[in-house]
Amino acid sequence: MIKPLADRVLVEPKEAETKTASGLFIPDSAKEKPQQGVVAAAGPGKKDEPMELAVGDVVVYGKYAGTEIEFEGKKYLILKQSEILAKF
C-alpha cells in the first residue's frame, strides 16, 4: 500500500454520478469530476501541523486539487491536508 509522507493524504475518489435525480443517465463525456472521497491512508503530519484526518474519513476537496495516481488498478489522489475543505 502507498504510505503518504508528512502532511499528505491518499484519497480514493467516489464514483461520479451516472444518473440525475430525475432518472436521466449522464453520458461519460458530461460527467463531472468527483469532489468527495474516502481517506485510504494518511501521513504523520508536520511538527507544527498535526494530522487531523484518519483512514476512513469522508472528505471534500477542490475540483482541481491533488495529484492523480493509479495503483493496482484503482485511481487515487494524493492531497496535502490543507487542500481538504471539509470532512464528514
Backbone bond lengths (Angstrom), bond angles and torsions (degrees), N, CA, C in turn:
res aa  C-N    CA-C-N  psi(-1)  N-CA   C-N-CA  omega(-1)  CA-C   N-CA-C  phi
1 M - - - 1.461 - - 1.527 109.27 -
2 I 1.273 115.96 154.29 1.460 122.68 179.04 1.525 108.77 -79.66
3 K 1.333 116.71 133.96 1.464 121.60 177.64 1.524 108.18 -116.19
4 P 1.336 117.39 109.58 1.469 120.79 178.91 1.530 111.46 -66.71
5 L 1.308 115.96 151.48 1.458 122.38 179.18 1.524 110.90 -103.51
6 A 1.315 116.18 156.80 1.474 124.78 175.31 1.532 111.39 49.90
7 D 1.340 117.07 -121.85 1.467 121.15 -175.15 1.525 112.36 -98.82
8 R 1.331 117.19 26.53 1.462 121.34 -179.54 1.528 110.96 -91.73
9 V 1.338 115.42 153.24 1.457 122.56 -178.74 1.526 107.88 -133.52
10 L 1.326 117.17 137.59 1.462 122.75 175.15 1.520 107.37 -98.00
11 V 1.331 116.73 120.85 1.460 122.04 -175.71 1.524 109.39 -119.75
12 E 1.331 115.91 134.04 1.462 121.42 173.05 1.531 106.82 -96.30
13 P 1.349 117.62 110.13 1.466 120.25 -177.25 1.528 112.00 -64.68
14 K 1.336 115.77 145.97 1.458 120.39 173.73 1.520 108.41 -73.16
15 E 1.313 115.94 154.73 1.467 121.11 179.46 1.524 109.92 -66.75
16 A 1.321 116.28 145.79 1.460 121.34 176.69 1.527 109.26 -68.69
17 E 1.303 116.12 149.57 1.463 121.35 179.43 1.524 109.95 -62.10
18 T 1.328 116.35 137.73 1.462 120.51 179.04 1.521 112.10 -105.96
19 K 1.335 115.89 -11.15 1.457 121.28 -177.71 1.520 109.99 -139.06
20 T 1.321 117.46 144.33 1.458 121.25 175.11 1.525 109.38 -80.30
21 A 1.325 116.59 171.25 1.468 121.39 179.24 1.525 111.46 -61.76
22 S 1.326 116.70 -29.35 1.462 120.16 -179.12 1.525 112.61 -86.55
23 G 1.354 117.97 -2.24 1.455 120.69 174.81 1.516 115.46 102.09
24 L 1.330 118.03 2.53 1.465 120.33 179.06 1.525 109.68 -79.88
25 F 1.334 116.45 140.71 1.462 120.73 178.06 1.520 109.92 -82.42
26 I 1.329 116.11 138.75 1.464 122.30 -179.56 1.528 108.15 -97.46
27 P 1.331 118.44 124.22 1.469 119.55 178.19 1.528 110.94 -69.32
28 D 1.339 116.28 156.13 1.468 121.10 -178.50 1.519 112.62 -55.50
29 S 1.324 117.75 -34.85 1.468 121.05 -177.52 1.531 112.55 -70.74
30 A 1.327 118.08 -17.97 1.460 121.30 -177.58 1.533 113.18 -106.12
31 K 1.327 117.66 -2.70 1.463 120.24 -179.06 1.520 110.11 -69.42
32 E 1.329 114.82 140.96 1.464 120.33 177.33 1.518 109.54 -89.66
33 K 1.319 115.25 151.09 1.453 121.52 177.79 1.533 108.51 -65.85
34 P 1.335 117.82 130.56 1.473 119.07 -179.33 1.524 111.70 -64.76
35 Q 1.326 115.53 148.92 1.461 121.39 179.70 1.518 111.25 -121.01
36 Q 1.329 117.04 13.08 1.459 122.04 177.30 1.515 108.66 -127.60
37 G 1.313 115.48 154.15 1.453 119.85 177.21 1.509 111.14 -167.69
38 V 1.328 114.75 178.55 1.456 122.09 -179.16 1.526 108.07 -114.17
39 V 1.321 116.53 134.75 1.460 121.27 179.33 1.529 108.41 -70.33
40 A 1.345 116.28 120.69 1.461 121.98 179.63 1.529 111.17 -94.96
41 A 1.332 116.82 -29.49 1.465 121.72 177.84 1.518 108.16 -159.93
42 A 1.324 116.33 153.03 1.465 121.36 -179.98 1.518 109.80 -138.89
43 G 1.324 115.18 143.28 1.459 120.71 176.56 1.521 110.97 -74.90
44 P 1.318 117.48 175.97 1.466 120.90 -177.82 1.523 114.70 -76.67
45 G 1.328 118.20 -12.40 1.455 121.48 -176.31 1.519 110.22 94.72
46 K 1.322 115.46 179.32 1.460 121.40 176.89 1.521 109.17 -103.94
47 K 1.319 115.50 166.87 1.467 119.97 -178.60 1.527 111.27 -60.42
48 D 1.324 117.30 -41.33 1.458 121.10 -178.65 1.529 113.09 -96.72
49 E 1.337 117.59 1.37 1.463 121.77 -179.43 1.528 109.53 -143.71
50 P 1.344 118.21 91.45 1.471 120.48 -177.98 1.527 111.48 -67.88
51 M 1.325 116.25 154.37 1.467 121.47 179.10 1.521 109.49 -72.44
52 E 1.335 115.91 126.83 1.461 121.59 -178.95 1.522 112.31 -101.93
53 L 1.335 117.26 -4.85 1.457 121.64 -177.10 1.514 110.60 -108.80
54 A 1.336 116.24 152.63 1.459 121.54 179.04 1.528 108.74 -132.14
55 V 1.308 115.44 161.60 1.461 121.04 178.22 1.531 108.76 -58.78
56 G 1.321 116.05 133.63 1.466 121.36 -179.99 1.512 114.38 98.86
57 D 1.334 118.43 -14.57 1.470 120.74 177.74 1.530 109.66 -65.57
58 V 1.316 116.59 138.62 1.464 121.97 173.98 1.522 106.22 -93.34
59 V 1.333 116.56 125.86 1.458 121.16 -173.61 1.524 111.70 -125.83
60 V 1.331 114.89 159.00 1.455 123.77 174.38 1.521 106.75 -116.43
61 Y 1.332 116.29 134.59 1.460 120.84 -178.78 1.523 109.28 -135.61
62 G 1.321 116.94 166.24 1.453 122.22 -179.65 1.519 112.42 -64.62
63 K 1.313 116.42 154.53 1.458 122.50 -175.77 1.525 112.92 -58.96
64 Y 1.315 117.95 -38.35 1.461 121.39 -176.61 1.527 112.61 -112.21
65 A 1.319 117.19 20.73 1.465 121.86 -177.46 1.529 111.01 -80.64
66 G 1.317 115.81 153.41 1.451 121.72 171.30 1.511 115.96 80.36
67 T 1.327 113.83 179.36 1.455 123.18 178.78 1.518 108.44 -120.66
68 E 1.334 116.02 125.20 1.459 120.40 -179.94 1.519 110.23 -80.63
69 I 1.339 116.29 135.29 1.461 121.40 174.59 1.524 108.50 -136.71
70 E 1.319 116.63 161.63 1.451 121.89 174.90 1.522 107.68 -123.79
71 F 1.332 116.77 129.71 1.454 122.41 -178.50 1.511 108.35 -137.30
72 E 1.314 116.79 122.80 1.462 123.47 179.96 1.528 112.08 51.28
73 G 1.328 116.84 42.71 1.461 121.92 175.60 1.519 115.69 81.59
74 K 1.325 118.68 -1.12 1.468 121.55 178.79 1.519 109.36 -110.75
75 K 1.326 115.96 148.10 1.462 120.72 177.44 1.526 109.17 -95.99
76 Y 1.339 114.99 137.19 1.453 122.18 179.48 1.528 109.37 -134.19
77 L 1.312 114.84 165.67 1.464 122.52 171.59 1.521 107.91 -122.61
78 I 1.319 116.19 138.21 1.465 120.46 170.49 1.522 106.44 -105.80
79 L 1.326 115.75 119.43 1.461 122.66 -176.38 1.519 110.05 -123.11
80 K 1.326 115.91 152.35 1.460 120.23 167.45 1.529 106.75 -78.30
81 Q 1.310 116.13 151.19 1.464 120.06 178.68 1.533 110.77 -56.74
82 S 1.323 117.51 -34.72 1.468 121.31 -178.15 1.529 112.77 -70.60
83 E 1.345 118.62 -16.45 1.468 121.71 178.13 1.526 112.43 -82.63
84 I 1.322 116.99 -10.43 1.461 121.61 179.58 1.522 107.89 -84.73
85 L 1.323 114.92 127.21 1.456 120.41 -175.09 1.527 113.20 -87.03
86 A 1.343 117.05 -36.70 1.474 120.36 -177.42 1.518 108.94 -160.63
87 K 1.330 115.31 162.48 1.464 120.98 172.43 1.516 108.84 -132.24
88 F 1.328 115.65 154.05 1.470 121.68 -179.71 1.504 109.99 -102.02
